[in-house]
Amino acid sequence: LAALRKFARLARAALRLGALSTPVMLTAPLGRYERTRDLWWRYFLWSTHAAGPTAIKLAQWASSREDRFPKEFCDRFAHLQDDAPAHA
């Protein structure tokens, strides 16, 4: 019974992360157009916040690596360095 509960929690977390990340991936081409770029980046940032502290920590790290990630990504997510939401 404990293993089943653990599996259910894991499955629920995977579905939640999939529900948050799939729209970001499917709408990624919108980030290329000037008219929709800002909206797409705001949604990407929102979904990162909604995904939780681990995703935020990963984005903090990634935004500090301009040698590995696009400058626009680093600029958009840089505020996470100082302004990350508190978590319990």
Residue pairs with C-beta under 8 A, 6 or more apart in sequence:
17 51
20 47
20 50
20 51
21 47
21 51
23 43
23 47
24 43
24 44
24 47
27 40
27 43
28 40
30 36
30 37
30 39
30 40
31 37
31 40
31 41
31 44
41 72
41 76
44 76
45 76
45 77
48 55
48 56
48 59
48 77
48 80
49 55
49 56
49 85
52 87
53 87
56 80
56 84
56 85
56 87
59 77
59 80
60 77
60 80
60 81
60 84
62 68
62 69
62 73
62 74
62 77
63 69
63 73
63 74
63 76
63 77
63 78
63 80
63 81
64 74
64 78
64 81
65 74
66 74
